[in-house]
Amino acid sequence: MDIEVLGAPRVTENGVPITAPTPESRHVLAVLAVCPDRLVPVSVLADELTRHTPPEHSRAALDTAVRRLRERFAEALGAGSARTPETVLCARPGGYLLDTGGGRCDVREFEREAGAGYRAMGRGDFGQAAARLRRALGLWTGPALDGIDAGTWLRGRTAVLDADRLSVLGQWVEAELALGHHRGLLLELAGLRGAGGQGPDGAYPAALRRAEARVTSLRAALPAPGTTLAGAARR
């Protein structure tokens, strides 16, 4: 199973996209996808479903959503698969988990690249830091779980991911500046702004604008290409 949540959520099993048939099942899939291979309590899932159904009906809505999602997984798995809908969307005491079967998950990739970038920054390897942090940023296509009407628990989880994205952006800019990449950095930032997938008033576009303003200011203070230090000093 492959999972993407750094933008609009997408889950594929056996190469087949899992299209949730109802808002409730789409919401349950999103909550499970943001915590792959980890138990999500029934109480959390039921509370999230109050975005779509009255609280007194949320447990029944959860049961129905799980059943419909398993139907979609059954279609994707096909006959003869070692995995079954019940082992993919797995019931455990107290909750459910989405078993990726060792598949790709963009959150885990982001955390791996970001961690490697931070460690490289710590040892002063700015080239490695810039490369790994840029790869981490490139995994995002918009706000985490874009398009999901999140409840309290899911808003908290996505807020952490969005904050991590801002942190990685800041460290990547620092690494690029330490390498002296002032001119090329503006183009990179413009490209990230175009792929941000968020309204102009969002935190991430605002952070990009601040970074662009800072780089523009630093760039203006640099000597023009071909200018000698002595010439720059006379100016």
C-alpha positions as CSV (number, residue, x, y, z in Angstrom):
1,M,0.0,0.0,0.0
2,D,1.2,3.5,-0.9
3,I,-0.1,6.5,1.1
4,E,0.1,10.2,0.4
5,V,-1.2,12.8,2.9
6,L,1.1,15.7,2.3
7,G,-1.5,17.4,0.1
8,A,-4.8,15.8,-1.0
9,P,-4.9,12.3,0.5
10,R,-4.4,9.3,-1.8
11,V,-4.2,5.6,-0.9
12,T,-3.4,2.9,-3.4
13,E,-3.4,-0.8,-2.8
14,N,-1.9,-3.2,-5.3
15,G,-1.5,-0.2,-7.6
16,V,-5.2,0.6,-7.5
17,P,-6.4,3.9,-6.0
18,I,-8.8,3.4,-3.2
19,T,-11.8,5.7,-3.8
20,A,-13.9,6.0,-0.6
21,P,-17.6,5.9,-1.6
22,T,-19.0,8.3,1.1
23,P,-17.8,11.4,3.0
24,E,-17.7,9.2,6.2
25,S,-15.5,6.5,4.6
26,R,-13.2,9.1,3.1
27,H,-12.8,10.8,6.5
28,V,-12.0,7.4,8.2
29,L,-9.5,6.6,5.5
30,A,-7.8,10.0,5.9
31,V,-7.5,9.5,9.7
32,L,-6.0,6.1,9.3
33,A,-3.7,7.2,6.5
34,V,-2.1,9.9,8.5
35,C,-1.1,7.3,11.1
36,P,-0.1,4.3,9.0
37,D,0.6,1.0,10.8
38,R,-0.5,2.6,14.0
39,L,-3.7,1.9,16.0
40,V,-6.2,4.7,15.9
41,P,-8.7,4.4,18.8
42,V,-12.4,3.9,18.0
43,S,-13.2,6.9,20.1
44,V,-11.0,9.1,17.9
45,L,-12.5,7.8,14.7
46,A,-16.1,8.2,16.0
47,D,-15.4,11.7,17.2
48,E,-14.0,12.7,13.8
49,L,-17.2,11.4,12.2
50,T,-19.3,13.9,14.1
51,R,-18.3,16.2,11.2
52,H,-20.7,14.2,9.1
53,T,-23.2,12.6,11.4
54,P,-24.9,13.3,14.8
55,P,-22.7,12.0,17.7
56,E,-25.3,9.4,18.7
57,H,-24.9,7.8,15.2
58,S,-21.1,8.1,14.9
59,R,-20.3,4.5,16.0
60,A,-22.7,3.1,13.5
61,A,-21.4,5.4,10.8
62,L,-17.9,4.1,11.7
63,D,-18.9,0.5,11.3
64,T,-20.5,1.3,7.9
65,A,-17.4,3.3,6.7
66,V,-15.1,0.4,7.6
67,R,-17.3,-2.1,5.8
68,R,-17.4,0.1,2.6
69,L,-13.6,0.7,2.7
70,R,-13.0,-3.1,3.0
71,E,-15.2,-3.6,0.0
72,R,-12.9,-1.2,-1.9
73,F,-9.8,-3.0,-0.7
74,A,-11.3,-6.3,-1.7
75,E,-11.7,-5.0,-5.3
76,A,-8.1,-3.8,-5.3
77,L,-6.6,-6.9,-3.9
78,G,-8.3,-9.3,-6.2
79,A,-8.4,-13.1,-5.9
80,G,-5.4,-15.0,-4.6
81,S,-3.9,-12.1,-2.7
82,A,-2.1,-13.0,0.6
83,R,-3.5,-9.8,2.0
84,T,-7.2,-9.5,2.8
85,P,-9.5,-6.5,3.4
86,E,-9.5,-7.5,7.1
87,T,-5.7,-7.6,7.4
88,V,-5.3,-4.3,5.4
89,L,-7.9,-2.4,7.4
90,C,-7.3,-4.2,10.6
91,A,-9.5,-4.3,13.7
92,R,-7.5,-4.4,16.9
93,P,-8.7,-4.2,20.6
94,G,-9.9,-0.6,20.9
95,G,-9.4,0.6,17.4
96,Y,-8.3,0.1,13.8
97,L,-5.1,0.5,11.8
98,L,-4.1,0.7,8.2
99,D,-1.5,-1.9,7.4
100,T,0.8,-0.6,4.6
101,G,2.5,-4.0,4.2
102,G,5.8,-2.1,3.9
103,G,4.6,0.2,1.2
104,R,5.5,3.8,0.6
105,C,4.3,6.6,2.9
106,D,5.1,10.2,2.1
107,V,5.0,11.2,5.8
108,R,7.7,8.7,6.6
109,E,9.8,9.9,3.6
110,F,9.4,13.5,4.7
111,E,10.5,12.6,8.3
112,R,13.5,10.7,7.0
113,E,14.7,13.4,4.6
114,A,14.1,16.2,7.1
115,G,15.9,14.3,9.8
116,A,18.9,13.7,7.5
117,G,18.9,17.4,6.6
118,Y,18.8,18.5,10.2
119,R,21.7,16.2,11.1
120,A,23.7,17.5,8.1
121,M,23.0,21.1,9.2
122,G,24.3,20.2,12.7
123,R,27.7,19.0,11.4
124,G,28.0,22.0,9.0
125,D,27.5,20.0,5.8
126,F,25.3,22.6,4.1
127,G,25.3,21.0,0.7
128,Q,23.9,17.7,2.0
129,A,21.5,19.6,4.2
130,A,20.2,21.7,1.3
131,A,19.7,18.6,-0.9
132,R,17.9,16.5,1.8
133,L,15.7,19.3,3.0
134,R,14.7,20.3,-0.5
135,R,13.7,16.7,-1.2
136,A,11.5,16.8,2.0
137,L,9.8,19.9,0.7
138,G,9.3,18.4,-2.7
139,L,7.0,15.7,-1.2
140,W,4.3,18.3,-0.4
141,T,1.6,19.3,-2.9
142,G,-0.5,21.3,-0.5
143,P,-1.5,21.5,3.1
144,A,-1.6,18.1,4.9
145,L,-4.8,16.2,4.1
146,D,-6.0,19.0,1.9
147,G,-9.8,18.9,1.3
148,I,-10.6,16.9,4.5
149,D,-13.0,18.7,6.9
150,A,-10.9,17.7,10.0
151,G,-12.2,17.3,13.5
152,T,-10.2,18.2,16.6
153,W,-7.9,15.2,16.6
154,L,-7.1,15.4,12.9
155,R,-6.6,19.2,13.0
156,G,-4.0,18.6,15.7
157,R,-2.2,16.0,13.7
158,T,-2.2,18.1,10.5
159,A,-1.1,21.2,12.4
160,V,2.0,19.3,13.5
161,L,2.8,18.3,9.9
162,D,2.3,21.8,8.6
163,A,4.5,23.2,11.3
164,D,7.2,20.7,10.4
165,R,7.0,21.8,6.8
166,L,7.6,25.4,7.9
167,S,10.6,24.4,10.0
168,V,12.1,22.4,7.1
169,L,11.6,25.4,4.8
170,G,13.4,27.7,7.2
171,Q,16.3,25.3,7.6
172,W,16.6,24.8,3.8
173,V,16.8,28.5,3.2
174,E,19.5,28.8,5.8
175,A,21.5,26.0,4.2
176,E,21.2,27.5,0.7
177,L,22.2,31.0,2.0
178,A,25.2,29.4,3.8
179,L,26.2,28.0,0.4
180,G,25.9,31.4,-1.2
181,H,23.0,30.4,-3.5
182,H,21.3,33.8,-3.2
183,R,20.4,34.2,-6.8
184,G,19.2,30.7,-7.6
185,L,17.3,30.5,-4.3
186,L,14.7,33.1,-5.5
187,L,13.7,30.8,-8.4
188,E,13.5,27.8,-6.1
189,L,11.2,29.7,-3.8
190,A,9.0,30.9,-6.6
191,G,8.7,27.2,-7.7
192,L,7.6,26.2,-4.2
193,R,5.1,29.0,-4.0
194,G,3.5,27.8,-7.3
195,A,3.2,24.3,-5.9
196,G,2.0,25.3,-2.5
197,G,-1.6,24.4,-3.0
198,Q,-2.7,26.9,-0.3
199,G,-4.5,30.3,-0.3
200,P,-2.3,33.4,-0.2
201,D,-3.2,34.0,3.5
202,G,-1.9,30.6,4.6
203,A,1.1,30.2,6.9
204,Y,3.2,28.4,4.2
205,P,2.8,31.1,1.5
206,A,3.4,33.8,4.1
207,A,6.7,32.0,5.1
208,L,7.7,31.8,1.4
209,R,7.1,35.5,0.9
210,R,9.2,36.3,4.0
211,A,12.0,34.1,2.7
212,E,11.8,35.8,-0.7
213,A,12.0,39.2,0.8
214,R,15.0,38.2,2.9
215,V,16.8,36.7,0.0
216,T,16.0,39.7,-2.2
217,S,17.5,42.0,0.5
218,L,20.6,39.9,0.8
219,R,21.0,39.7,-2.9
220,A,20.8,43.5,-3.3
221,A,23.7,43.8,-0.9
222,L,25.9,41.4,-2.9
223,P,28.5,42.8,-5.5
224,A,27.3,42.5,-9.1
225,P,28.8,39.6,-11.0
226,G,32.3,40.4,-12.2
227,T,32.7,43.3,-9.7
228,T,36.0,43.1,-7.8
229,L,36.0,43.6,-4.1
230,A,37.9,46.8,-4.5
231,G,35.3,48.1,-7.0
232,A,32.5,47.1,-4.7
233,A,34.2,48.9,-1.8
234,R,34.5,52.2,-3.9
235,R,30.8,52.0,-4.7
